[in-house]
């Protein structure tokens, strides 16, 4: 029985008291015996945690008592084992670094497309305005190797910061199209999509919640393979089942 609930969650929001948030988050997670990694930065929070369902949902409820974290973007999946060896709550300068670009929030955020709407566009062969749709994978080549959307434009990059230079080689494929950028859970596209628009690609959307939200809401329609994740499960298939599901030795 898959009794372990895994969450990937994030929110871009101003955090002036990073150290205090770290102490608070660590206490909430330790009290519920959760394991995983939480990154806290002045620009927001990024969460990867696993534990039993009641503990995870209790953690999220406690987090949302702080108004800054009341609208976390949360993706859920299940496994038999906790895919983390310990709990780490760390301070970072940014929760995702990209070309020196700060997080785009509010009106500066690129428009998003929901998973079901994207699936509808893919079935139709165009968006609601009749424009062809091009899917742009913002992940690195190792991640892409586990799977991506059918006919997506992929980039030969090893690091997220390599994306700007790589875009020049695919501009012709993106011209005159509705470009939908996507990544694992949506974090990278919060920065990549606004950058793409500023770089001259006029009609850019980001896939809300990334591949993991697409799997939750749609399944594998239009997708080939699985989605690489950053823990001991290695990758998830479109049913959100892990490629690897074994006990991880707990470390202090």
Secondary structure, DSSP 4 states (H G I P E B T S, - for coil): ---EEEEEEEEE---S-HHHHHHHHHHHHHHTT-EEEEEEETTEEEEEEEEEHHHHHHHHHHHTTSGGGTT-EEEEEEESS---SSEEEEE-S-SS--TTPPPP-GGGSPPEE-HHHHHHHHHHTS-TTS--EEEEE-S-HHHHTTEEETT-B----SSGGGHHHHHGGGHHHHTTSEEEEE-SSSTTHHHHHHHHHHTT--SEEEETTHHHHHHHHT-STTEEE-EE-SSTT-EE-TT--BS---------
